[in-house]
Amino acid sequence: MRFPPVFFGVADMDPLLDDSVQMAYRLRQGGNKAKVRVFEGLCHGFLHFGLASKACADAVQELGAVLRDIIDNPGDIKLTGTSAGDQTTGGAACGQPNTEGSTDCQ
């Protein structure tokens, strides 16, 4: 089944982390585009804490930039920056942690 490109922005201390990584993996296995951005040091619901935490505010800004890019360039998803956490590429298959413990699906 074909889906539009999917982007998951998830905290590393989030009960939905494994589900997000697994869903991205399955989408990729089916020939779809999917990326996972893991925000290290943040918890589930971090989008609500932008006024209380610089790391959360940076994550909100980054996710806003990703959303703007998706709207401007439908069909392509990019990771914009690393201000709110660790973004890793290469080496690990989608859904499998790399040596730093982060996951990135491209």
C-alpha positions in Angstrom: 0.0 0.0 0.0 1.3 3.4 -0.9 1.4 6.3 1.6 2.6 9.9 1.3 6.0 10.5 2.9 5.8 10.2 6.7 7.9 12.0 9.3 7.9 10.9 12.9 9.3 13.4 15.5 9.6 11.5 18.7 11.3 11.9 22.1 13.8 9.3 23.3 11.9 9.0 26.6 8.6 8.4 24.9 6.4 5.3 25.2 5.7 5.7 21.4 9.3 5.6 20.4 9.4 1.9 19.5 6.1 2.1 17.8 7.2 5.1 15.7 10.5 3.3 14.7 8.6 0.1 13.9 6.0 1.9 11.8 8.7 3.8 9.8 10.5 0.5 9.3 7.3 -1.2 7.9 6.5 1.8 5.7 10.1 1.7 4.3 9.8 -2.1 3.7 6.7 -1.4 1.7 8.5 1.1 -0.5 7.3 4.3 1.2 9.3 7.2 2.3 9.6 7.5 6.1 11.9 9.3 8.5 12.2 9.2 12.3 13.8 12.1 14.2 14.6 11.2 17.8 14.9 14.1 20.1 17.3 13.1 22.9 16.7 14.1 26.4 13.0 14.9 25.8 9.9 13.2 27.1 6.5 12.4 25.6 4.5 15.6 25.2 7.6 17.8 24.7 5.8 19.9 22.2 3.8 21.4 25.1 6.8 22.6 27.0 8.4 25.0 24.5 7.9 27.9 26.9 9.5 26.1 29.8 12.5 24.4 28.1 15.0 25.6 25.5 15.5 22.1 24.2 11.7 21.7 23.7 11.5 25.1 22.1 14.3 24.1 19.7 12.5 20.9 18.9 9.3 22.8 18.2 11.2 25.1 15.9 12.8 22.2 14.1 9.5 20.3 13.6 7.9 23.6 12.4 10.7 23.8 9.7 10.1 20.2 8.7 6.4 20.9 8.4 7.0 24.0 6.3 9.3 22.0 4.1 6.8 19.2 3.6 4.1 21.7 2.7 6.4 23.5 0.3 7.8 20.3 -1.2 5.2 17.6 -1.0 6.6 14.1 -1.7 10.0 14.8 -0.1 10.9 15.0 3.5 14.2 16.3 5.0 15.7 16.5 8.4 16.5 20.2 8.9 18.9 20.5 11.8 20.2 19.0 15.0 19.5 21.8 17.5 17.2 19.7 19.7 19.0 16.4 19.8 21.0 13.8 18.0 20.3 13.1 14.4 22.2 10.2 12.8 22.4 9.0 9.3 24.0 6.0 7.6 25.1 2.7 9.1 21.9 1.6 10.7 19.0 0.1 8.9 15.7 1.9 9.5 14.3 0.6 12.8 17.6 -0.6 14.1 19.6 1.6 16.6 23.0 2.7 15.5 26.1 2.7 17.8 25.0 5.9 19.5 21.6 4.4 20.3 19.7 6.7 18.0 17.6 5.7 15.0 17.2 7.5 11.7 15.1 6.2 8.9 15.6 7.7 5.5 
